[in-house]
Amino acid sequence: MAKTAALAELGMDSVQVPGETQIRENVDQQSGFAVIENNKDYFIERNGIRYAGTHLLIDLWGASKLDDINLIERTLRAGADEAGATILHCHLHHFEPNGGVSGVLVLAESHISIHTWPEASFAALDVFMCGDCDPHKAIPFLQDAFSPNRIDVDEQLRGKDV
């Protein structure tokens, strides 16, 4: 029972009504909740390998503007658009006193998450996109926005049938 109530508050139980937070978050959005009707299979085959999607772990070192929550949102959205992803929702949280930001851009094809440590000039991103989307196309937007000295990228093919 407690688990069902907790899931309902997070909007993860379709039997329950949306939680108060969920309703408040979507009040200002013109379209409310995004409804995606797409029956295409998000698995893809490239170079003879069938898999669900590409998952990038991205570390930005020596980066700047990591406390600018508006820049972060614009950058994540622009990268997702360029990658061919469908944006469903964005939720970012600004921490005090150091100004770090944590959050997620929820995509129909999966997600982009970010965690920043402005005091260390470091950001960690998780970019996972299924199907034909190309998460690598988001990287130039990160470079332009945050001017890191170094970017480390680790790629995994998720759902790969070996």
PyMOL CGO cylinders between C-alpha atoms (Angstrom):
from pymol import cmd
from pymol.cgo import CYLINDER

trace = [
    CYLINDER, 0.00, 0.00, 0.00, 2.75, 2.48, 0.93, 0.3, 1, 1, 1, 1, 1, 1,
    CYLINDER, 2.75, 2.48, 0.93, 4.67, 1.54, -2.21, 0.3, 1, 1, 1, 1, 1, 1,
    CYLINDER, 4.67, 1.54, -2.21, 1.59, 2.19, -4.38, 0.3, 1, 1, 1, 1, 1, 1,
    CYLINDER, 1.59, 2.19, -4.38, 1.11, 5.62, -2.80, 0.3, 1, 1, 1, 1, 1, 1,
    CYLINDER, 1.11, 5.62, -2.80, 4.78, 6.49, -3.29, 0.3, 1, 1, 1, 1, 1, 1,
    CYLINDER, 4.78, 6.49, -3.29, 4.65, 5.41, -6.93, 0.3, 1, 1, 1, 1, 1, 1,
    CYLINDER, 4.65, 5.41, -6.93, 1.49, 7.45, -7.47, 0.3, 1, 1, 1, 1, 1, 1,
    CYLINDER, 1.49, 7.45, -7.47, 3.16, 10.58, -6.07, 0.3, 1, 1, 1, 1, 1, 1,
    CYLINDER, 3.16, 10.58, -6.07, 6.00, 10.10, -8.54, 0.3, 1, 1, 1, 1, 1, 1,
    CYLINDER, 6.00, 10.10, -8.54, 3.52, 9.60, -11.38, 0.3, 1, 1, 1, 1, 1, 1,
    CYLINDER, 3.52, 9.60, -11.38, 4.64, 6.00, -11.87, 0.3, 1, 1, 1, 1, 1, 1,
    CYLINDER, 4.64, 6.00, -11.87, 1.34, 4.27, -11.12, 0.3, 1, 1, 1, 1, 1, 1,
    CYLINDER, 1.34, 4.27, -11.12, -1.22, 4.84, -13.84, 0.3, 1, 1, 1, 1, 1, 1,
    CYLINDER, -1.22, 4.84, -13.84, -4.11, 3.56, -11.67, 0.3, 1, 1, 1, 1, 1, 1,
    CYLINDER, -4.11, 3.56, -11.67, -3.73, 6.45, -9.22, 0.3, 1, 1, 1, 1, 1, 1,
    CYLINDER, -3.73, 6.45, -9.22, -4.37, 10.13, -9.94, 0.3, 1, 1, 1, 1, 1, 1,
    CYLINDER, -4.37, 10.13, -9.94, -1.30, 12.35, -10.47, 0.3, 1, 1, 1, 1, 1, 1,
    CYLINDER, -1.30, 12.35, -10.47, 0.37, 13.66, -7.33, 0.3, 1, 1, 1, 1, 1, 1,
    CYLINDER, 0.37, 13.66, -7.33, 0.20, 17.33, -6.30, 0.3, 1, 1, 1, 1, 1, 1,
    CYLINDER, 0.20, 17.33, -6.30, 3.78, 17.95, -7.47, 0.3, 1, 1, 1, 1, 1, 1,
    CYLINDER, 3.78, 17.95, -7.47, 3.07, 16.39, -10.85, 0.3, 1, 1, 1, 1, 1, 1,
    CYLINDER, 3.07, 16.39, -10.85, 0.02, 18.61, -11.33, 0.3, 1, 1, 1, 1, 1, 1,
    CYLINDER, 0.02, 18.61, -11.33, 1.90, 21.77, -10.28, 0.3, 1, 1, 1, 1, 1, 1,
    CYLINDER, 1.90, 21.77, -10.28, 4.84, 21.00, -12.61, 0.3, 1, 1, 1, 1, 1, 1,
    CYLINDER, 4.84, 21.00, -12.61, 2.60, 20.81, -15.65, 0.3, 1, 1, 1, 1, 1, 1,
    CYLINDER, 2.60, 20.81, -15.65, 0.24, 23.70, -14.89, 0.3, 1, 1, 1, 1, 1, 1,
    CYLINDER, 0.24, 23.70, -14.89, 2.31, 26.26, -16.82, 0.3, 1, 1, 1, 1, 1, 1,
    CYLINDER, 2.31, 26.26, -16.82, 2.99, 24.03, -19.81, 0.3, 1, 1, 1, 1, 1, 1,
    CYLINDER, 2.99, 24.03, -19.81, 0.76, 24.76, -22.77, 0.3, 1, 1, 1, 1, 1, 1,
    CYLINDER, 0.76, 24.76, -22.77, 0.45, 21.13, -23.81, 0.3, 1, 1, 1, 1, 1, 1,
    CYLINDER, 0.45, 21.13, -23.81, 0.47, 19.51, -20.34, 0.3, 1, 1, 1, 1, 1, 1,
    CYLINDER, 0.47, 19.51, -20.34, 1.79, 15.97, -20.51, 0.3, 1, 1, 1, 1, 1, 1,
    CYLINDER, 1.79, 15.97, -20.51, 3.37, 14.94, -23.78, 0.3, 1, 1, 1, 1, 1, 1,
    CYLINDER, 3.37, 14.94, -23.78, 1.53, 12.10, -25.45, 0.3, 1, 1, 1, 1, 1, 1,
    CYLINDER, 1.53, 12.10, -25.45, 3.68, 10.04, -27.77, 0.3, 1, 1, 1, 1, 1, 1,
    CYLINDER, 3.68, 10.04, -27.77, 1.94, 7.55, -29.99, 0.3, 1, 1, 1, 1, 1, 1,
    CYLINDER, 1.94, 7.55, -29.99, 4.72, 5.70, -31.64, 0.3, 1, 1, 1, 1, 1, 1,
    CYLINDER, 4.72, 5.70, -31.64, 4.66, 2.03, -32.44, 0.3, 1, 1, 1, 1, 1, 1,
    CYLINDER, 4.66, 2.03, -32.44, 8.10, 1.84, -34.00, 0.3, 1, 1, 1, 1, 1, 1,
    CYLINDER, 8.10, 1.84, -34.00, 10.62, -0.54, -32.49, 0.3, 1, 1, 1, 1, 1, 1,
    CYLINDER, 10.62, -0.54, -32.49, 13.34, 1.44, -30.75, 0.3, 1, 1, 1, 1, 1, 1,
    CYLINDER, 13.34, 1.44, -30.75, 15.88, -1.34, -31.20, 0.3, 1, 1, 1, 1, 1, 1,
    CYLINDER, 15.88, -1.34, -31.20, 18.26, -0.65, -34.04, 0.3, 1, 1, 1, 1, 1, 1,
    CYLINDER, 18.26, -0.65, -34.04, 20.79, -2.61, -36.05, 0.3, 1, 1, 1, 1, 1, 1,
    CYLINDER, 20.79, -2.61, -36.05, 24.11, -1.08, -37.08, 0.3, 1, 1, 1, 1, 1, 1,
    CYLINDER, 24.11, -1.08, -37.08, 27.17, -2.89, -38.37, 0.3, 1, 1, 1, 1, 1, 1,
    CYLINDER, 27.17, -2.89, -38.37, 25.41, -6.20, -37.86, 0.3, 1, 1, 1, 1, 1, 1,
    CYLINDER, 25.41, -6.20, -37.86, 24.74, -5.52, -34.15, 0.3, 1, 1, 1, 1, 1, 1,
    CYLINDER, 24.74, -5.52, -34.15, 21.17, -5.23, -32.81, 0.3, 1, 1, 1, 1, 1, 1,
    CYLINDER, 21.17, -5.23, -32.81, 20.77, -3.15, -29.65, 0.3, 1, 1, 1, 1, 1, 1,
    CYLINDER, 20.77, -3.15, -29.65, 18.38, -0.84, -27.81, 0.3, 1, 1, 1, 1, 1, 1,
    CYLINDER, 18.38, -0.84, -27.81, 20.43, 2.33, -27.81, 0.3, 1, 1, 1, 1, 1, 1,
    CYLINDER, 20.43, 2.33, -27.81, 23.67, 4.15, -27.22, 0.3, 1, 1, 1, 1, 1, 1,
    CYLINDER, 23.67, 4.15, -27.22, 24.57, 5.19, -23.68, 0.3, 1, 1, 1, 1, 1, 1,
    CYLINDER, 24.57, 5.19, -23.68, 27.27, 7.83, -23.18, 0.3, 1, 1, 1, 1, 1, 1,
    CYLINDER, 27.27, 7.83, -23.18, 28.90, 8.69, -19.87, 0.3, 1, 1, 1, 1, 1, 1,
    CYLINDER, 28.90, 8.69, -19.87, 30.40, 12.13, -20.33, 0.3, 1, 1, 1, 1, 1, 1,
    CYLINDER, 30.40, 12.13, -20.33, 32.75, 13.92, -17.92, 0.3, 1, 1, 1, 1, 1, 1,
    CYLINDER, 32.75, 13.92, -17.92, 33.51, 17.61, -18.44, 0.3, 1, 1, 1, 1, 1, 1,
    CYLINDER, 33.51, 17.61, -18.44, 36.76, 18.78, -16.79, 0.3, 1, 1, 1, 1, 1, 1,
    CYLINDER, 36.76, 18.78, -16.79, 37.81, 22.40, -16.37, 0.3, 1, 1, 1, 1, 1, 1,
    CYLINDER, 37.81, 22.40, -16.37, 34.32, 23.53, -17.37, 0.3, 1, 1, 1, 1, 1, 1,
    CYLINDER, 34.32, 23.53, -17.37, 32.68, 26.90, -16.66, 0.3, 1, 1, 1, 1, 1, 1,
    CYLINDER, 32.68, 26.90, -16.66, 29.12, 28.23, -16.21, 0.3, 1, 1, 1, 1, 1, 1,
    CYLINDER, 29.12, 28.23, -16.21, 28.11, 25.02, -14.40, 0.3, 1, 1, 1, 1, 1, 1,
    CYLINDER, 28.11, 25.02, -14.40, 25.91, 27.02, -12.00, 0.3, 1, 1, 1, 1, 1, 1,
    CYLINDER, 25.91, 27.02, -12.00, 23.83, 28.62, -14.77, 0.3, 1, 1, 1, 1, 1, 1,
    CYLINDER, 23.83, 28.62, -14.77, 20.62, 26.57, -14.63, 0.3, 1, 1, 1, 1, 1, 1,
    CYLINDER, 20.62, 26.57, -14.63, 19.06, 28.38, -17.62, 0.3, 1, 1, 1, 1, 1, 1,
    CYLINDER, 19.06, 28.38, -17.62, 22.12, 27.75, -19.79, 0.3, 1, 1, 1, 1, 1, 1,
    CYLINDER, 22.12, 27.75, -19.79, 22.13, 24.10, -18.70, 0.3, 1, 1, 1, 1, 1, 1,
    CYLINDER, 22.13, 24.10, -18.70, 18.50, 23.63, -19.70, 0.3, 1, 1, 1, 1, 1, 1,
    CYLINDER, 18.50, 23.63, -19.70, 18.96, 25.37, -23.06, 0.3, 1, 1, 1, 1, 1, 1,
    CYLINDER, 18.96, 25.37, -23.06, 22.06, 23.27, -23.76, 0.3, 1, 1, 1, 1, 1, 1,
    CYLINDER, 22.06, 23.27, -23.76, 20.45, 19.93, -22.87, 0.3, 1, 1, 1, 1, 1, 1,
    CYLINDER, 20.45, 19.93, -22.87, 17.38, 20.76, -24.97, 0.3, 1, 1, 1, 1, 1, 1,
    CYLINDER, 17.38, 20.76, -24.97, 19.46, 21.87, -27.97, 0.3, 1, 1, 1, 1, 1, 1,
    CYLINDER, 19.46, 21.87, -27.97, 21.61, 18.73, -27.78, 0.3, 1, 1, 1, 1, 1, 1,
    CYLINDER, 21.61, 18.73, -27.78, 18.56, 16.48, -27.57, 0.3, 1, 1, 1, 1, 1, 1,
    CYLINDER, 18.56, 16.48, -27.57, 16.94, 18.23, -30.54, 0.3, 1, 1, 1, 1, 1, 1,
    CYLINDER, 16.94, 18.23, -30.54, 20.09, 17.90, -32.65, 0.3, 1, 1, 1, 1, 1, 1,
    CYLINDER, 20.09, 17.90, -32.65, 20.35, 14.21, -31.71, 0.3, 1, 1, 1, 1, 1, 1,
    CYLINDER, 20.35, 14.21, -31.71, 16.82, 13.63, -33.03, 0.3, 1, 1, 1, 1, 1, 1,
    CYLINDER, 16.82, 13.63, -33.03, 15.25, 12.93, -29.63, 0.3, 1, 1, 1, 1, 1, 1,
    CYLINDER, 15.25, 12.93, -29.63, 11.72, 13.77, -28.44, 0.3, 1, 1, 1, 1, 1, 1,
    CYLINDER, 11.72, 13.77, -28.44, 11.74, 15.89, -25.26, 0.3, 1, 1, 1, 1, 1, 1,
    CYLINDER, 11.74, 15.89, -25.26, 9.02, 14.96, -22.77, 0.3, 1, 1, 1, 1, 1, 1,
    CYLINDER, 9.02, 14.96, -22.77, 10.03, 16.79, -19.59, 0.3, 1, 1, 1, 1, 1, 1,
    CYLINDER, 10.03, 16.79, -19.59, 12.86, 18.69, -17.93, 0.3, 1, 1, 1, 1, 1, 1,
    CYLINDER, 12.86, 18.69, -17.93, 13.50, 18.84, -14.20, 0.3, 1, 1, 1, 1, 1, 1,
    CYLINDER, 13.50, 18.84, -14.20, 16.58, 20.63, -12.82, 0.3, 1, 1, 1, 1, 1, 1,
    CYLINDER, 16.58, 20.63, -12.82, 17.47, 21.47, -9.23, 0.3, 1, 1, 1, 1, 1, 1,
    CYLINDER, 17.47, 21.47, -9.23, 19.86, 24.26, -8.21, 0.3, 1, 1, 1, 1, 1, 1,
    CYLINDER, 19.86, 24.26, -8.21, 21.82, 23.56, -5.02, 0.3, 1, 1, 1, 1, 1, 1,
    CYLINDER, 21.82, 23.56, -5.02, 23.00, 26.21, -2.59, 0.3, 1, 1, 1, 1, 1, 1,
    CYLINDER, 23.00, 26.21, -2.59, 25.46, 27.50, -1.55, 0.3, 1, 1, 1, 1, 1, 1,
    CYLINDER, 25.46, 27.50, -1.55, 27.85, 26.17, -4.23, 0.3, 1, 1, 1, 1, 1, 1,
    CYLINDER, 27.85, 26.17, -4.23, 25.36, 26.51, -7.10, 0.3, 1, 1, 1, 1, 1, 1,
    CYLINDER, 25.36, 26.51, -7.10, 25.63, 22.97, -8.44, 0.3, 1, 1, 1, 1, 1, 1,
    CYLINDER, 25.63, 22.97, -8.44, 22.83, 21.66, -10.63, 0.3, 1, 1, 1, 1, 1, 1,
    CYLINDER, 22.83, 21.66, -10.63, 21.37, 18.16, -10.88, 0.3, 1, 1, 1, 1, 1, 1,
    CYLINDER, 21.37, 18.16, -10.88, 18.59, 17.12, -13.16, 0.3, 1, 1, 1, 1, 1, 1,
    CYLINDER, 18.59, 17.12, -13.16, 17.20, 15.17, -16.03, 0.3, 1, 1, 1, 1, 1, 1,
    CYLINDER, 17.20, 15.17, -16.03, 15.78, 15.77, -19.46, 0.3, 1, 1, 1, 1, 1, 1,
    CYLINDER, 15.78, 15.77, -19.46, 13.31, 12.91, -19.99, 0.3, 1, 1, 1, 1, 1, 1,
    CYLINDER, 13.31, 12.91, -19.99, 13.11, 11.78, -23.60, 0.3, 1, 1, 1, 1, 1, 1,
    CYLINDER, 13.11, 11.78, -23.60, 10.74, 9.44, -25.39, 0.3, 1, 1, 1, 1, 1, 1,
    CYLINDER, 10.74, 9.44, -25.39, 13.96, 7.68, -26.38, 0.3, 1, 1, 1, 1, 1, 1,
    CYLINDER, 13.96, 7.68, -26.38, 15.36, 7.67, -22.79, 0.3, 1, 1, 1, 1, 1, 1,
    CYLINDER, 15.36, 7.67, -22.79, 17.14, 10.55, -20.97, 0.3, 1, 1, 1, 1, 1, 1,
    CYLINDER, 17.14, 10.55, -20.97, 19.96, 13.03, -20.44, 0.3, 1, 1, 1, 1, 1, 1,
    CYLINDER, 19.96, 13.03, -20.44, 21.00, 13.61, -16.84, 0.3, 1, 1, 1, 1, 1, 1,
    CYLINDER, 21.00, 13.61, -16.84, 23.50, 16.11, -15.48, 0.3, 1, 1, 1, 1, 1, 1,
    CYLINDER, 23.50, 16.11, -15.48, 25.25, 16.71, -12.16, 0.3, 1, 1, 1, 1, 1, 1,
    CYLINDER, 25.25, 16.71, -12.16, 27.56, 19.72, -11.82, 0.3, 1, 1, 1, 1, 1, 1,
    CYLINDER, 27.56, 19.72, -11.82, 30.19, 20.72, -9.29, 0.3, 1, 1, 1, 1, 1, 1,
    CYLINDER, 30.19, 20.72, -9.29, 31.02, 24.36, -10.18, 0.3, 1, 1, 1, 1, 1, 1,
    CYLINDER, 31.02, 24.36, -10.18, 33.52, 24.58, -7.31, 0.3, 1, 1, 1, 1, 1, 1,
    CYLINDER, 33.52, 24.58, -7.31, 35.51, 21.76, -8.97, 0.3, 1, 1, 1, 1, 1, 1,
    CYLINDER, 35.51, 21.76, -8.97, 34.80, 22.89, -12.58, 0.3, 1, 1, 1, 1, 1, 1,
    CYLINDER, 34.80, 22.89, -12.58, 33.41, 19.39, -13.20, 0.3, 1, 1, 1, 1, 1, 1,
    CYLINDER, 33.41, 19.39, -13.20, 30.19, 17.99, -14.64, 0.3, 1, 1, 1, 1, 1, 1,
    CYLINDER, 30.19, 17.99, -14.64, 29.02, 14.40, -15.14, 0.3, 1, 1, 1, 1, 1, 1,
    CYLINDER, 29.02, 14.40, -15.14, 26.41, 13.64, -17.79, 0.3, 1, 1, 1, 1, 1, 1,
    CYLINDER, 26.41, 13.64, -17.79, 24.57, 10.49, -18.71, 0.3, 1, 1, 1, 1, 1, 1,
    CYLINDER, 24.57, 10.49, -18.71, 23.16, 10.52, -22.25, 0.3, 1, 1, 1, 1, 1, 1,
    CYLINDER, 23.16, 10.52, -22.25, 21.12, 7.47, -23.27, 0.3, 1, 1, 1, 1, 1, 1,
    CYLINDER, 21.12, 7.47, -23.27, 19.11, 7.40, -26.48, 0.3, 1, 1, 1, 1, 1, 1,
    CYLINDER, 19.11, 7.40, -26.48, 17.36, 4.50, -28.15, 0.3, 1, 1, 1, 1, 1, 1,
    CYLINDER, 17.36, 4.50, -28.15, 16.81, 3.80, -31.81, 0.3, 1, 1, 1, 1, 1, 1,
    CYLINDER, 16.81, 3.80, -31.81, 18.00, 6.15, -34.51, 0.3, 1, 1, 1, 1, 1, 1,
    CYLINDER, 18.00, 6.15, -34.51, 18.87, 9.01, -32.18, 0.3, 1, 1, 1, 1, 1, 1,
    CYLINDER, 18.87, 9.01, -32.18, 22.58, 9.90, -32.04, 0.3, 1, 1, 1, 1, 1, 1,
    CYLINDER, 22.58, 9.90, -32.04, 23.67, 11.06, -28.56, 0.3, 1, 1, 1, 1, 1, 1,
    CYLINDER, 23.67, 11.06, -28.56, 27.11, 12.00, -29.93, 0.3, 1, 1, 1, 1, 1, 1,
    CYLINDER, 27.11, 12.00, -29.93, 25.43, 14.99, -31.60, 0.3, 1, 1, 1, 1, 1, 1,
    CYLINDER, 25.43, 14.99, -31.60, 24.81, 16.52, -28.14, 0.3, 1, 1, 1, 1, 1, 1,
    CYLINDER, 24.81, 16.52, -28.14, 28.54, 16.77, -27.36, 0.3, 1, 1, 1, 1, 1, 1,
    CYLINDER, 28.54, 16.77, -27.36, 29.31, 19.92, -29.43, 0.3, 1, 1, 1, 1, 1, 1,
    CYLINDER, 29.31, 19.92, -29.43, 26.55, 21.77, -27.53, 0.3, 1, 1, 1, 1, 1, 1,
    CYLINDER, 26.55, 21.77, -27.53, 28.22, 20.83, -24.24, 0.3, 1, 1, 1, 1, 1, 1,
    CYLINDER, 28.22, 20.83, -24.24, 31.60, 22.02, -25.58, 0.3, 1, 1, 1, 1, 1, 1,
    CYLINDER, 31.60, 22.02, -25.58, 30.18, 25.36, -26.73, 0.3, 1, 1, 1, 1, 1, 1,
    CYLINDER, 30.18, 25.36, -26.73, 28.19, 26.06, -23.56, 0.3, 1, 1, 1, 1, 1, 1,
    CYLINDER, 28.19, 26.06, -23.56, 30.68, 25.00, -20.87, 0.3, 1, 1, 1, 1, 1, 1,
    CYLINDER, 30.68, 25.00, -20.87, 34.10, 25.36, -22.57, 0.3, 1, 1, 1, 1, 1, 1,
    CYLINDER, 34.10, 25.36, -22.57, 35.70, 22.37, -20.83, 0.3, 1, 1, 1, 1, 1, 1,
    CYLINDER, 35.70, 22.37, -20.83, 39.47, 21.79, -20.99, 0.3, 1, 1, 1, 1, 1, 1,
    CYLINDER, 39.47, 21.79, -20.99, 38.83, 18.08, -21.42, 0.3, 1, 1, 1, 1, 1, 1,
    CYLINDER, 38.83, 18.08, -21.42, 35.89, 15.82, -22.24, 0.3, 1, 1, 1, 1, 1, 1,
    CYLINDER, 35.89, 15.82, -22.24, 35.94, 12.09, -21.44, 0.3, 1, 1, 1, 1, 1, 1,
    CYLINDER, 35.94, 12.09, -21.44, 33.32, 9.94, -23.18, 0.3, 1, 1, 1, 1, 1, 1,
    CYLINDER, 33.32, 9.94, -23.18, 32.59, 6.29, -22.44, 0.3, 1, 1, 1, 1, 1, 1,
    CYLINDER, 32.59, 6.29, -22.44, 30.13, 4.56, -24.80, 0.3, 1, 1, 1, 1, 1, 1,
    CYLINDER, 30.13, 4.56, -24.80, 28.04, 1.47, -24.15, 0.3, 1, 1, 1, 1, 1, 1,
    CYLINDER, 28.04, 1.47, -24.15, 25.56, -0.22, -26.48, 0.3, 1, 1, 1, 1, 1, 1,
    CYLINDER, 25.56, -0.22, -26.48, 22.58, -1.08, -24.27, 0.3, 1, 1, 1, 1, 1, 1,
    CYLINDER, 22.58, -1.08, -24.27, 20.42, -4.14, -24.88, 0.3, 1, 1, 1, 1, 1, 1,
    CYLINDER, 20.42, -4.14, -24.88, 23.03, -5.70, -27.11, 0.3, 1, 1, 1, 1, 1, 1,
    CYLINDER, 23.03, -5.70, -27.11, 22.29, -9.34, -27.84, 0.3, 1, 1, 1, 1, 1, 1,
    CYLINDER, 22.29, -9.34, -27.84, 25.66, -11.09, -27.93, 0.3, 1, 1, 1, 1, 1, 1,
]
cmd.load_cgo(trace, "trace")
